[in-house]
Amino acid sequence: MQNFDKQWYLDNYKDVVLSGMDPFVHYQKIGRLLNRHPCDPTKLKVVSPVPVAQPLATNSINKNIRGDFNLKGGGSGELYGWLAEIGDNQPRTALIKIDGKPYHIVADVKRDDLARNKINQGKHGFRMSVPAEFMDGRTHQLELLDAKSGLLLKQVATSWQHNRKFTSFEEFLAESMVNPMIYAPFREEDKRCFAMMENLRRRLMAYSAEHNLTELVSIIMPAYNREETIPAAIASVLAQTYPHFELIVVDDGSSDGTAEVVKNIDDERVRLIAGPGRSGVSEARNIGLRAAKGNLIAYLDSDNTWQPEYLTAMVAALHQTPHAQAAYSGQYLYRGKHPEPFAIRFASFNKGLLENRNYIDLNCFMHSKHVFKKSGMFDTRLKRFVDWDLILKISSEFTIISVPVLLSNYFYELADNAITNDNSLHGYIDIVREQHNTREFIKGRALLRFEQSEPTKYSLPKPKLDQHVTIVIPNYESLEDIQDCLESIRKYYGKQEVDIIVVDNASAHDVRTWLSEKAVKKFGITYISNDFNAGFTYAVNQGIKAAKPNSDIVLLNNDALLTRNSLVAMQQVAYQDPQIGLVVPRQVLFAKTKTITTHVPFANPNIDCDVNLSQHHKNIHTVPIMHDGEQVEISFAPFFCTYMRREIVDQVGGLDAEFGRHYRSDRIMCDYLRHFLGMKIIYTSQAVVYHKLQKATDGMRKSDKKSAEFELMFKKNQWAQSELEKYGFNKANWDI
């Protein structure tokens, strides 16, 4: 290798001598995976670029050469495709042109879909990061050529755009809660934030030294036929600046030289345990956990690596936050042996998103050993999603914090037998979700789903409020929704502690009859009926006016479903600080609701998801650097479900019906509280309310009879002239 400097490599990476390996061999097998330099980077020799092939005449072209692009959306800065000569397993070099600018890349990535479609053995895929200059949202001309023959295989017009908009570290922490993926190429705005993460790393290193931290960390590493990748993984452990660890490698019945690689490591901190045979990664980890001596547990798979400061930083973070029992960091994501990351993954802790889709990898997760007494170990029934299952179990019982440092390296497709590559195991996701839903139902933070029955072995206590509450529900049509809503309230909260006021906006006769007769009798509601559709805001104010003088106010949609602990959790937060003016819960939309990814871009739209922390609303105001996922200060939340202390309601005097007949009034109220009264709006993850997204508005939109009413109220958000006069309202000059 032209640029390898043996002495420089030995001088700068002290663990190479300890490994006993030839420096060049060490670099080839380990150093490259750790992104180490082969020589002084200031003295690298420039290698001439590959010359661009000239297109050959059509009659000389090999017709067996084929290829295509696989264009993806979602803000990814990666360009995928394939190139092959049918009948020849040798990889070919692709020439990719973007607006005529050439880029060469070898098509040698193994893809199962290519093998299934008889493209030789499938090892003909390629991927490259789109250069930053083309990540501008504009249309660019993309061409795929075979570099050797010059054959043009594909021409297409496409565009790429960054999937993020933050410009500061504060905005990064906020946006990460709904969008953990940062794809290369990295913007200057990204690099500013990454630099801040490096500064946090330095501070944690200094904290560790200052407090002389010595707590033993047990590192669990399961391995099966990983003789090619495990040397780099172990080397990254031995290179840790934090020396107080034990590495427990559990060999899960390997048939290659994996065990021999571990046995040859001369370090008393490394232990090899031979498993009973091929028992699977979960049992292998459990074997390691049962043998662990440390009070802290970390995990590293045999095809991934850590940066040298990983353990030091994570131990320091947990020591700094004694209320937390677990922590996770950010990660660099790599494809195979490509030296540059294709993305960085980090999210400030968001419980609602975690329940929808996992973004916490086990390789950057550390926790106290004692959590297993409540959460249990790895579920050996699961062949996939075992890390998600474990982290969900821990999140139900203990506090997890996010630590924004980048000290973990995750490699996709580095090992041929990686479970990440097995797409046949996605059915296990339903098992993970169902088990977690049961745990959260017992905690009072979920509805029974998946046709589950209420667990009979648990005696679930009725929630107890410390302050009387009045729930105000504006209603229009939607008989089934209002019935379900009232049922969900009275299932947990009796008439002595919670009043319910339903204000109906001129629904159909059957709805009004049910509310005025059956609902009054069965649920003990106070019923107020309007002879026309006054809209959301006026109806809310009617309900507030009818409430008992000393009762706190909850505004609730008629298509909301309360969970058992929801009101208690919101009330507790509302009274923890006099500067809290408004409290909102998680707003969980059911699976396949079309707006899920509008609010949470990273979410899986096929799974229920909380959307009250929303990229669409840009409402995440302040996130602590190391966040425990419990409370977030937000700038706005739609008034789907809100809790206000009575003194705040009296101080504000209700919602602004004059300038926000049906909508806008929630925005006005949030701004009024924050800017005029200096109060905070707090989101709490401990309160969970489901949102059915009722269809009454759609019905009005499609009705000829009510189209004029719809136009006035839902589109213009205005009052008719007669109504302005009736209520003494004015129409502002800007309201046109």
C-alpha positions in Angstrom: 0.0 0.0 0.0 1.6 3.2 -1.2 0.5 5.4 1.7 1.1 3.1 4.7 3.7 4.3 7.2 4.5 1.5 9.6 6.4 3.5 12.3 3.8 6.4 12.2 1.0 3.8 12.7 2.8 2.2 15.7 3.6 5.5 17.3 0.0 6.8 17.1 -2.0 3.7 17.9 -0.5 2.1 21.1 -2.8 -0.9 21.1 -1.2 -2.3 17.9 1.8 -3.5 19.8 -0.4 -5.2 22.4 -2.3 -7.0 19.7 0.9 -8.7 18.5 -0.2 -8.3 14.9 1.9 -7.0 12.0 1.0 -3.2 11.7 0.0 -3.4 8.1 -2.2 -6.5 8.7 -3.7 -4.7 11.8 -4.6 -1.8 9.6 -6.2 -4.0 6.9 -8.3 -6.0 9.4 -8.9 -3.6 12.2 -7.6 -0.1 11.7 -9.7 0.6 8.6 -12.9 -0.4 10.4 -12.0 2.1 13.2 -11.4 4.8 10.6 -7.7 5.1 11.5 -5.2 6.8 9.3 -2.5 4.6 7.6 0.0 7.4 7.7 0.3 11.1 8.6 -2.8 12.5 6.9 -0.9 15.7 6.2 1.5 13.8 3.9 -0.9 11.7 1.9 0.1 11.2 -1.8 -2.5 12.2 -4.3 -3.5 9.3 -6.6 -4.6 10.1 -10.1 -8.3 9.7 -10.9 -9.5 6.8 -13.0 -9.8 8.0 -16.6 -13.3 8.3 -18.0 -14.1 5.5 -20.5 -15.1 6.6 -24.0 -18.4 5.1 -25.2 -17.8 2.3 -27.7 -19.6 1.8 -31.0 -23.0 0.1 -30.5 -22.1 -3.0 -32.4 -19.2 -3.7 -30.0 -21.2 -3.5 -26.8 -21.8 -6.6 -24.7 -25.6 -7.0 -24.6 -25.3 -8.9 -21.3 -24.2 -5.9 -19.4 -27.2 -4.5 -17.4 -27.8 -2.1 -14.6 -30.3 0.4 -13.1 -30.7 2.9 -10.3 -32.9 2.2 -7.3 -34.0 5.7 -6.3 -35.2 6.3 -2.7 -36.9 9.1 -1.0 -37.1 10.0 2.7 -34.2 12.5 2.7 -31.5 9.9 2.2 -28.4 11.2 0.6 -27.5 7.8 -0.7 -27.7 6.7 -4.3 -28.4 3.0 -4.9 -28.2 0.8 -8.0 -26.6 -2.2 -9.6 -24.4 -3.2 -12.5 -23.5 -6.6 -13.8 -22.6 -8.7 -16.8 -24.9 -11.6 -16.8 -22.9 -14.9 -16.5 -19.9 -13.1 -14.9 -19.7 -12.9 -11.1 -16.8 -10.4 -11.2 -17.9 -7.0 -10.0 -17.8 -4.2 -12.6 -17.0 -0.5 -12.2 -20.0 1.9 -12.6 -19.6 5.3 -14.1 -22.2 7.6 -12.6 -22.7 11.1 -14.0 -24.7 13.8 -12.2 -25.2 16.7 -14.5 -22.3 15.4 -16.5 -19.9 15.2 -13.5 -18.3 11.7 -13.4 -18.0 9.4 -10.3 -16.6 5.9 -10.4 -17.7 3.2 -8.0 -17.3 -0.6 -7.9 -20.6 -2.5 -7.9 -19.7 -5.3 -5.4 -22.4 -5.1 -2.7 -24.3 -8.3 -2.1 -28.1 -7.8 -2.6 -30.6 -10.6 -2.0 -33.1 -9.1 -4.5 -30.5 -9.3 -7.3 -29.8 -13.0 -6.5 -33.5 -13.7 -6.5 -33.8 -12.2 -9.9 -30.9 -14.3 -11.3 -28.5 -11.4 -11.5 -25.6 -13.9 -11.0 -25.1 -14.4 -7.3 -26.4 -10.9 -6.4 -23.0 -9.3 -5.5 -23.4 -6.4 -8.0 -25.0 -3.6 -6.0 -23.5 -0.2 -5.5 -24.2 2.9 -3.3 -22.7 6.2 -3.1 -23.3 9.4 -1.1 -24.8 12.1 -3.2 -22.3 15.1 -3.2 -23.5 18.0 -1.2 -23.7 20.3 -4.2 -26.6 18.3 -5.6 -28.6 18.1 -2.3 -30.5 21.2 -3.2 -34.0 20.0 -4.1 -33.5 20.9 -7.7 -33.8 18.5 -10.7 -30.6 16.9 -11.8 -29.7 14.6 -14.8 -28.5 11.2 -13.6 -26.7 8.7 -15.8 -25.4 5.2 -15.3 -22.7 3.8 -17.6 -20.5 0.7 -17.5 -17.1 2.3 -17.1 -15.2 -0.3 -19.1 -17.4 -0.4 -22.2 -18.9 3.0 -22.0 -22.4 1.5 -22.4 -25.2 3.9 -21.2 -27.6 1.9 -19.2 -29.9 4.4 -17.5 -30.8 8.1 -17.8 -33.2 9.7 -15.4 -34.1 13.1 -13.9 -34.3 13.2 -10.1 -33.7 15.4 -7.1 -32.3 15.1 -3.6 -32.9 17.3 -0.5 -31.7 17.1 3.0 -34.2 15.7 5.5 -33.5 18.2 8.2 -33.8 22.0 8.8 -32.0 22.7 12.1 -29.4 25.4 12.2 -28.3 25.3 15.8 -27.6 22.7 18.5 -30.8 23.6 20.3 -32.8 23.0 17.2 -30.9 19.8 16.5 -31.8 18.4 19.9 -35.4 19.3 19.3 -35.7 18.0 15.7 -33.9 14.7 16.6 -36.9 13.7 18.8 -38.9 13.2 15.6 -36.2 12.6 13.0 -33.1 10.7 14.4 -31.4 10.1 11.0 -28.9 12.6 9.6 -27.8 11.4 6.2 -24.5 12.2 4.5 -23.4 14.5 2.9 -23.3 16.6 6.1 -24.1 20.3 5.9 -22.1 23.0 7.8 -25.2 23.2 10.1 -24.8 19.5 10.9 -21.1 19.8 11.6 -21.7 22.6 14.1 -23.8 20.3 16.1 -21.4 17.4 15.7 -18.7 19.7 17.1 -20.9 20.4 20.1 -21.2 16.6 20.6 -17.4 16.4 20.6 -17.3 19.2 23.2 -19.7 17.2 25.4 -17.4 14.2 25.0 -14.5 16.3 26.3 -16.6 17.4 29.3 -17.6 13.9 30.2 -13.9 12.8 29.9 -12.9 15.6 32.3 -15.8 14.7 34.6 -14.6 11.1 34.8 -11.0 12.1 35.6 -12.2 14.7 38.2 -14.4 12.1 40.0 -12.0 9.2 39.6 -14.7 6.9 38.3 -13.8 3.2 38.7 -17.2 1.3 38.5 -16.8 -2.0 36.7 -18.5 -2.3 33.3 -19.3 -5.8 32.0 -19.3 -5.8 28.2 -21.4 -8.6 26.6 -20.3 -9.8 23.2 -22.1 -12.7 21.6 -20.3 -14.3 18.6 -21.1 -16.9 15.9 -18.7 -17.4 13.1 -17.2 -14.0 13.2 -13.4 -14.7 12.9 -13.2 -12.0 10.2 -14.9 -9.1 12.2 -14.4 -9.9 15.9 -10.7 -8.8 16.0 -11.7 -5.2 15.2 -14.6 -5.3 17.7 -12.3 -6.6 20.5 -9.5 -4.2 19.5 -11.9 -1.3 20.0 -12.7 -2.5 23.5 -9.0 -2.9 24.4 -8.4 0.6 23.1 -10.9 2.1 25.6 -9.6 5.0 27.8 -11.7 3.6 30.6 -9.8 0.6 31.9 -12.3 -0.8 34.4 -14.2 -3.3 32.4 -14.5 -7.0 31.7 -15.2 -8.3 28.2 -17.3 -11.4 28.2 -17.3 -13.1 24.7 -20.0 -15.8 24.4 -19.2 -18.2 21.6 -22.6 -19.4 20.3 -21.3 -22.6 18.7 -19.0 -21.2 16.0 -17.6 -23.6 13.4 -14.8 -21.2 12.3 -11.9 -19.7 14.2 -13.8 -17.3 16.3 -13.0 -19.0 19.6 -9.3 -19.2 18.7 -9.1 -15.5 17.9 -10.4 -14.7 21.4 -8.2 -17.3 23.2 -5.1 -15.7 21.6 -5.8 -12.3 23.2 -3.5 -11.8 26.1 -5.6 -9.6 28.4 -7.0 -10.8 31.7 -10.0 -8.6 31.2 -11.2 -10.7 28.3 -13.2 -13.9 29.1 -14.4 -16.5 26.6 -17.5 -18.5 27.5 -18.4 -21.4 25.3 -22.2 -21.7 24.9 -24.1 -25.0 24.8 -24.2 -24.9 21.0 -26.2 -22.8 18.5 -28.7 -21.3 20.9 -29.2 -17.8 19.4 -28.0 -14.3 20.2 -30.5 -13.7 23.0 -29.5 -16.8 25.0 -25.8 -16.0 24.3 -26.3 -12.5 25.8 -28.2 -14.0 28.8 -25.3 -16.4 29.4 -23.0 -13.4 29.4 -25.3 -11.4 31.7 -25.5 -14.2 34.3 -21.7 -14.3 34.3 -21.3 -10.5 34.6 -19.5 -9.1 37.7 -20.0 -5.4 36.9 -22.7 -3.0 38.2 -23.0 -1.5 34.7 -23.7 -3.5 31.5 -22.7 -2.6 28.0 -23.1 -4.5 24.7 -21.0 -4.7 21.6 -21.7 -7.1 18.8 -18.8 -8.8 17.1 -19.2 -6.9 13.9 -19.3 -3.4 15.4 -16.8 -1.1 17.2 -16.5 1.7 19.7 -14.5 4.9 19.7 -11.9 4.8 22.5 -13.8 7.2 24.8 -17.1 5.4 24.6 -17.0 3.7 28.1 -15.6 6.8 29.8 -18.3 9.1 28.4 -21.2 6.8 29.2 -20.1 5.9 32.7 -19.6 9.6 33.4 -23.1 10.5 32.0 -24.8 8.0 34.2 -22.8 9.2 37.2 -23.9 12.8 36.5 -27.6 11.8 36.3 -28.1 9.5 39.3 -31.9 9.3 38.7 -31.2 7.4 35.5 -30.6 3.7 35.3 -29.8 3.5 31.5 -28.3 5.7 28.8 -27.6 5.6 25.1 -25.4 7.7 22.7 -25.4 8.5 19.0 -23.9 6.3 16.3 -22.0 6.5 13.1 -23.7 4.2 10.5 -21.6 2.5 7.8 -22.3 0.2 4.8 -20.0 -2.7 4.7 -16.3 -1.7 4.5 -17.0 1.8 3.1 -14.7 4.1 5.1 -17.1 7.0 5.5 -20.4 6.9 7.4 -23.6 7.1 5.3 -25.5 8.6 8.2 -25.5 9.5 11.9 -28.3 8.4 14.2 -29.2 10.1 17.4 -32.4 11.2 19.0 -33.1 13.0 22.3 -35.2 10.5 24.2 -38.8 10.3 22.9 -40.8 7.5 24.5 -43.6 7.9 22.1 -41.3 7.4 19.1 -39.6 4.5 20.7 -42.9 2.7 21.0 -43.5 3.2 17.3 -40.0 2.5 15.9 -36.7 1.7 17.5 -33.9 4.2 17.1 -31.7 3.0 20.0 -29.1 0.4 19.1 -27.9 -2.0 21.8 -24.3 -1.3 20.8 -24.6 2.3 22.2 -26.8 1.4 25.2 -25.6 1.0 28.8 -27.6 0.2 31.9 -27.4 -0.7 35.6 -27.3 -4.5 36.2 -30.2 -4.3 38.7 -32.8 -3.4 36.1 -33.1 -7.1 35.2 -34.8 -7.8 38.5 -37.9 -6.0 37.1 -37.5 -6.0 33.4 -36.1 -9.5 32.9 -33.4 -10.5 30.4 -33.5 -11.0 26.7 -36.5 -12.9 25.3 -35.2 -16.0 23.8 -38.4 -16.6 21.8 -37.6 -13.6 19.6 -35.3 -14.0 16.6 -35.4 -10.3 15.8 -36.1 -7.0 17.6 -34.6 -8.4 20.8 -32.8 -5.1 21.5 -36.0 -3.1 20.9 -37.9 -5.5 23.2 -35.3 -5.1 26.0 -35.1 -1.3 25.8 -38.9 -1.1 25.8 -39.1 -3.2 28.9 -36.5 -1.0 30.7 -38.3 2.2 29.6 -41.5 1.0 31.2 -39.8 0.7 34.6 -36.7 2.9 34.7 -35.3 6.2 33.6 -33.3 6.3 30.3 -31.3 9.3 29.3 -30.0 10.3 25.8 -26.3 11.3 25.7 -25.5 13.3 22.5 -22.0 12.0 21.8 -20.9 10.0 18.7 -18.7 7.2 20.0 -20.3 4.0 18.5 -19.8 2.6 15.0 -22.5 0.4 13.5 -21.8 -1.6 10.3 -24.5 -2.8 8.0 -23.6 -5.8 5.9 -20.1 -6.2 7.3 -20.8 -9.8 8.3 -22.7 -12.1 5.9 -24.6 -13.7 8.8 -25.8 -10.5 10.3 -29.4 -10.7 11.5 -30.0 -7.2 10.2 -29.9 -8.7 6.7 -32.7 -11.2 7.3 -36.0 -9.7 6.1 -37.9 -12.9 6.9 -38.2 -12.0 10.6 -40.4 -8.9 10.6 -43.3 -10.9 12.0 -41.7 -10.7 15.5 -42.5 -7.0 15.6 -46.1 -7.9 16.6 -45.0 -9.9 19.6 -42.8 -7.0 20.8 -45.6 -4.5 20.4 -48.2 -6.7 22.1 -46.0 -7.4 25.1 -45.1 -3.8 25.6 -48.7 -2.7 25.2 -49.7 -5.0 28.0 -47.0 -3.5 30.3 -48.1 0.0 29.5 -51.8 -0.8 30.0 -50.9 -2.0 33.5 -49.0 1.3 34.1 -52.1 3.2 32.9 -50.5 4.5 29.8 -52.1 2.5 27.0 -55.4 1.1 25.8 -55.9 -2.6 25.4 -55.0 -3.3 21.7 -54.5 -6.4 19.5 -57.8 -7.9 20.8 -56.2 -8.3 24.2 -58.2 -9.0 27.4 -57.6 -7.1 30.6 -54.9 -8.9 32.6 -56.7 -10.7 35.4 -53.7 -11.3 37.7 -53.3 -7.5 38.3 -55.6 -5.5 40.5 -55.4 -2.2 38.8 -56.2 0.7 41.1 -58.6 3.5 40.2 -56.6 6.7 39.6 -57.0 9.4 42.4 -57.1 13.1 41.6 -56.1 15.7 44.2 -58.1 18.5 42.6 -61.6 18.4 41.0 -61.6 18.5 37.2 -64.2 19.5 34.7 -63.8 18.1 31.2 -65.3 20.3 28.5 -66.1 18.5 25.2 -67.3 20.5 22.2 -69.3 18.1 19.9 -70.6 18.0 16.4 -72.2 14.8 15.1 -69.9 11.8 15.6 -72.3 9.8 17.8 -70.0 6.7 18.0 -67.0 8.9 18.8 -68.6 10.8 21.7 -70.0 7.5 23.1 -66.5 6.0 23.1 -65.0 9.2 24.6 -67.5 9.3 27.5 -67.0 5.6 28.2 -63.2 6.1 28.4 -63.7 8.9 31.0 -66.2 7.2 33.2 -64.3 3.9 33.2 -61.7 5.4 35.4 -63.1 8.7 36.8 -66.3 9.0 38.8 -68.9 11.8 39.0 -67.6 13.0 42.3 -64.1 13.9 41.1 -64.7 14.7 37.4 -67.6 16.7 35.8 -68.2 16.3 32.1 -69.8 19.1 30.1 -70.7 18.4 26.5 -71.5 21.4 24.3 -73.2 20.3 21.1 -73.1 22.4 18.0 -76.4 21.6 16.3 -75.8 17.9 15.6 -78.5 15.7 14.0 -81.6 14.8 16.0 -80.4 11.3 17.0 -77.1 12.7 18.4 -78.8 15.4 20.4 -81.4 13.0 21.7 -78.8 10.5 22.9 -76.8 13.3 24.6 -79.7 14.9 26.3 -81.3 11.7 27.5 -79.0 8.7 27.7 -75.7 10.4 28.2 -77.1 12.6 31.0 -78.4 9.6 32.8 -75.6 7.1 32.1 -72.5 9.3 32.4 -73.9 12.2 34.4 -72.9 14.8 31.9 -74.1 18.4 31.8 -75.5 19.0 28.3 -75.5 22.3 26.5 -77.2 22.6 23.1 -76.6 25.2 20.5 -79.1 25.8 17.7 -76.4 26.4 15.2 -72.8 25.3 14.7 -70.9 28.0 16.8 -67.6 26.3 16.2 -64.9 24.9 18.6 -63.9 28.1 20.4 -67.3 29.4 21.4 -68.4 26.0 22.5 -65.3 25.6 24.7 -66.0 29.0 26.4 -69.6 28.0 27.0 -68.4 24.8 28.8 -65.8 26.8 30.9 -68.5 29.2 32.0 -70.7 26.4 33.1 -68.0 24.7 35.1 -67.7 24.8 38.9 -65.7 27.9 40.1 -62.8 26.0 41.7 -62.6 23.1 39.2 -59.6 22.7 36.9 -60.4 22.6 33.2 -59.6 19.9 30.7 -60.5 20.6 27.0 -61.0 17.4 25.2 -61.9 16.4 21.6 -65.0 14.2 21.2 -62.9 11.6 19.4 -60.4 11.2 22.3 -59.9 8.1 24.4 -58.4 8.5 27.8 -56.1 6.0 29.4 -56.3 5.2 33.1 -53.4 7.5 34.3 -53.9 10.3 31.8 -55.7 12.9 34.0 -53.6 12.2 37.1 -50.4 12.5 35.2 -51.4 15.8 33.7 -52.6 17.2 37.0 -49.4 16.3 38.8 -47.3 18.2 36.2 -49.7 21.2 36.2 -49.1 21.7 40.0 -45.3 21.0 40.1 -44.5 24.6 39.1 -46.7 27.8 39.2 -45.1 28.9 35.9 -46.7 26.0 34.1 -49.8 27.3 32.3 -50.8 24.4 30.2 -50.1 20.6 30.1 -50.6 18.3 27.2 -50.3 14.5 27.0 -49.1 12.2 24.2 -51.6 12.4 21.4 -51.5 8.9 19.9 -52.9 8.4 16.4 -53.9 5.0 15.4 -52.0 3.0 12.8 -52.3 4.0 9.2 -53.6 7.5 10.0 -52.4 9.5 7.0 -50.8 12.4 9.0 -48.5 10.4 11.2 -45.3 11.0 9.2 -46.3 14.6 8.6 -45.7 15.2 12.3 -43.0 12.5 12.9 -41.0 11.8 9.7 -39.1 8.8 11.2 -42.3 7.1 12.3 -43.6 3.8 10.9 -47.1 4.9 9.7 -48.4 1.3 10.1 -48.0 1.5 13.9 -49.7 3.8 16.5 -47.7 7.0 17.0 -47.7 10.0 19.3 -47.7 13.2 17.3 -47.9 16.0 19.9 -44.1 16.5 19.5 -44.4 17.5 15.9 -42.0 18.6 13.1 -45.1 20.0 11.3 -45.9 22.3 14.2 -42.2 22.9 15.0 -43.3 23.1 18.6 -40.4 21.5 20.5 -39.0 24.5 22.4 -36.5 23.3 24.9 -34.8 19.9 25.3 -32.2 19.2 28.0 -28.8 18.1 26.7 -29.2 14.8 28.5 -32.9 14.1 28.2 -34.9 11.5 30.2 -38.0 11.6 27.9 -40.4 12.6 30.7 -41.3 16.3 30.0 -40.6 18.7 27.2 -41.3 22.4 27.1 -43.2 23.1 23.8 -44.3 26.3 22.2 -47.7 25.1 21.0 -50.0 22.1 21.0 -53.4 21.7 19.2 -56.2 21.7 21.8 -57.0 18.1 21.3 -56.5 17.5 25.0 -55.2 20.1 27.4 -55.1 20.6 31.2 -55.2 24.1 32.8 -55.4 25.0 36.5 -58.5 27.0 37.2 -56.5 30.1 38.3 -54.9 30.2 34.8 -58.3 29.9 33.1 -59.7 32.7 35.2 -56.6 34.9 34.5 -56.8 34.4 30.7 -60.6 34.4 30.6 -61.2 31.6 28.1 -60.3 31.3 24.4 -60.4 34.0 21.8 -63.7 33.3 20.0 -63.8 36.7 18.4 -60.7 36.2 16.2 -60.6 32.4 16.1 -64.1 31.0 15.7 -63.2 27.4 15.0 -59.4 27.2 14.9 -56.5 29.6 15.6 -57.7 30.1 19.2 -55.4 27.4 20.4 -52.4 29.2 18.9 -53.5 32.5 20.4 -53.9 30.9 23.8 -50.4 29.3 23.7 -48.8 32.6 22.6 -50.8 34.5 25.2 -49.6 32.2 28.0 -46.0 32.3 26.9 -45.5 35.9 25.9 -47.9 37.9 28.0 -47.9 35.8 31.2 -44.4 34.3 30.9 -45.7 30.8 31.4 -44.7 27.4 30.1 -46.5 24.8 28.1 -45.4 21.3 29.1 -45.7 18.0 27.3 -45.6 14.9 29.6 -45.0 11.4 28.3 -46.6 9.9 31.4 -50.1 10.9 30.1 -51.4 9.1 27.0 -54.6 10.0 25.1 -55.6 8.3 21.9 -57.1 10.3 19.0 -59.5 8.7 16.6 -59.6 11.6 14.1 -63.4 11.9 13.7 -65.0 12.3 10.3 -67.8 14.8 11.0 -65.9 17.7 9.4 -65.5 15.6 6.2 -69.2 15.0 6.2 -69.9 18.7 6.4 -67.4 19.4 3.7 -69.3 17.1 1.3 -72.8 18.2 2.2 -74.4 20.7 -0.2 -76.8 21.9 2.5 -73.9 22.8 4.8 -71.3 23.8 2.3 -71.7 27.5 2.9 -71.4 27.0 6.7 -68.3 24.9 6.1 -66.8 27.6 3.9 -67.4 30.3 6.5 -66.3 28.4 9.6 -63.7 25.9 8.4 -62.1 27.8 5.6 -62.5 31.4 6.5 -62.7 30.9 10.3 -65.2 33.8 10.4 -68.5 34.7 11.9 -71.5 35.8 9.8 -72.4 39.5 10.1 -75.6 38.7 12.2 -73.5 36.6 14.6 -70.9 39.4 15.0 -73.7 41.7 16.0 -75.3 39.1 18.3 -72.1 38.5 20.3 -70.7 42.0 20.1 -67.7 40.9 18.1 -65.7 42.9 15.6 -64.2 41.7 12.3 -60.6 42.8 12.0 -59.4 44.6 8.8 -56.8 41.8 8.3 -59.4 39.1 8.4 -60.2 39.0 4.6 
